[in-house]
Amino acid sequence: MSNPVYLALDVPQIDAGKALLEKVKAHIGGVKLGLEFFCAHGNHGVHEIAHASGLPIFLDLKFHDIPNTVAGAMQAIHVLEPAIVTVHASGGRAMMEDAKAAAANGTKVVGVTMLTSLDERDLTRTGVEGTPHDHVMRLADLAHDAGLDGIVCSGEEVGAVHKQWKDGFFVVPGLRPAGSAIGDQKRVVTPRKARDDGASVLVIGRPISRAEDPAAAARAIEGTL
Ligand SMILES: O=C(O)c1cc(=O)[nH]c(=O)n1[C@@H]1O[C@H](COP(=O)(O)O)[C@@H](O)[C@H]1O
C-alpha cells in the first residue's frame, strides 16, 4: 500500500521547501501546498515542487465563493494537474457540485468540514449549534450528496464518517505523534489512529518540517503506520 503521508509544505521559500523535500521524500507519499506557498509562488512554484519531488500534489486552496467563481478557479488550476484539491463544504451544495464538475478528470475534490484548529466553543461562537461531530457529519452528508470524492475532517470524526461513507476519500490533518507540540491545532489524534479509523491521506506539517531531523521524524511516523 502506498504511503498515505502528505507533507504540508508550509514554507515561504521555494529553496527551503525543496531542501526539506530532498531530506524526507523517501518517507512520504505526496506534498500538500497550501495558501502560504501558493500566495508566495503561484503556479510556477507548484510546478517546481512537483518536478523536484516527483510526488503527487495536493493543492489546498480551500475555495469558498459563489458557484460560478469556484468553478472558474477550478478550471484555472487544471494546468497544475493536482491529485487533490479542497473547497469549503460550508460553501453549499451548488458550489460543491459546480466545483466537482469543473475539476479535471483524475483530480479528487474534497470538502473541508470543520477546521482542526477549532473546538466546540469556537463552533458555538460562529453561531453553529451542536458538537464538532454533529457539524462534521452534517457537512459530510452534504459533500456526499453534492458528488464530491470525500472530505477533510479531524481524526476524531473520521471513523464515524467512514462508517457512513464507505468508499469516501478522507483527508485528515491535525495529526501529532505522541509527545509532539500541538501548536494551534485543537482536534488532534496520532497518525496511526487516523489511519486505523479510515483516513485515506494523513496531512502532516510541523511534526516533520520543524523537527530537528526531519528525515528521522518522517521515518519514525512511517514506522508507526
Ligand atoms: O485542509 C487542510 O489541509 C487542513 C484542514 C484543517 O482542518 N486543518 C489543517 O491543519 N489543515 C492543513 O493541514 C496542515 C497541518 O499542518 P501541521 O499542523 O503543521 O501538521 C496545514 O497546512 C493546514 O493548512
The ligand as an SDF file (V2000), in Angstrom:
LIG
                    3D

 24 25  0  0  0  0  0  0  0  0999 V2000
   -7.1930   21.4550    4.5430 O   0  0  0  0  0  0  0  0  0  0  0  0
   -6.2150   21.2020    5.2840 C   0  0  0  0  0  0  0  0  0  0  0  0
   -5.2350   20.6290    4.8260 O   0  0  0  0  0  0  0  0  0  0  0  0
   -6.3410   21.5000    6.7170 C   0  0  0  0  0  0  0  0  0  0  0  0
   -7.6270   21.4540    7.2370 C   0  0  0  0  0  0  0  0  0  0  0  0
   -7.8050   21.5080    8.6270 C   0  0  0  0  0  0  0  0  0  0  0  0
   -8.9230   21.3930    9.1290 O   0  0  0  0  0  0  0  0  0  0  0  0
   -6.7180   21.6430    9.4140 N   0  0  0  0  0  0  0  0  0  0  0  0
   -5.4430   21.7600    8.9150 C   0  0  0  0  0  0  0  0  0  0  0  0
   -4.4850   21.8670    9.7010 O   0  0  0  0  0  0  0  0  0  0  0  0
   -5.2530   21.7340    7.5510 N   0  0  0  0  0  0  0  0  0  0  0  0
   -3.8940   21.9080    6.9920 C   0  0  0  0  0  0  0  0  0  0  0  0
   -3.0580   20.8540    7.4360 O   0  0  0  0  0  0  0  0  0  0  0  0
   -1.7580   21.3400    7.7380 C   0  0  0  0  0  0  0  0  0  0  0  0
   -1.4460   20.9800    9.1670 C   0  0  0  0  0  0  0  0  0  0  0  0
   -0.1320   21.3640    9.4810 O   0  0  0  0  0  0  0  0  0  0  0  0
    0.5470   20.9890   10.8670 P   0  0  0  0  0  0  0  0  0  0  0  0
   -0.3810   21.4250   11.9560 O   0  0  0  0  0  0  0  0  0  0  0  0
    1.8400   21.7480   10.8350 O   0  0  0  0  0  0  0  0  0  0  0  0
    0.7370   19.4870   10.8570 O   0  0  0  0  0  0  0  0  0  0  0  0
   -1.7250   22.8350    7.4460 C   0  0  0  0  0  0  0  0  0  0  0  0
   -1.1300   23.0160    6.1790 O   0  0  0  0  0  0  0  0  0  0  0  0
   -3.1930   23.2160    7.3980 C   0  0  0  0  0  0  0  0  0  0  0  0
   -3.4360   24.2150    6.4230 O   0  0  0  0  0  0  0  0  0  0  0  0
  1  2  2  0
  2  3  1  0
  2  4  1  0
  4  5  2  0
  4 11  1  0
  5  6  1  0
  6  7  2  0
  6  8  1  0
  8  9  1  0
  9 10  2  0
  9 11  1  0
 11 12  1  0
 12 13  1  0
 12 23  1  0
 13 14  1  0
 14 15  1  0
 14 21  1  0
 15 16  1  0
 16 17  1  0
 17 18  2  0
 17 19  1  0
 17 20  1  0
 21 22  1  0
 21 23  1  0
 23 24  1  0
M  END
$$$$
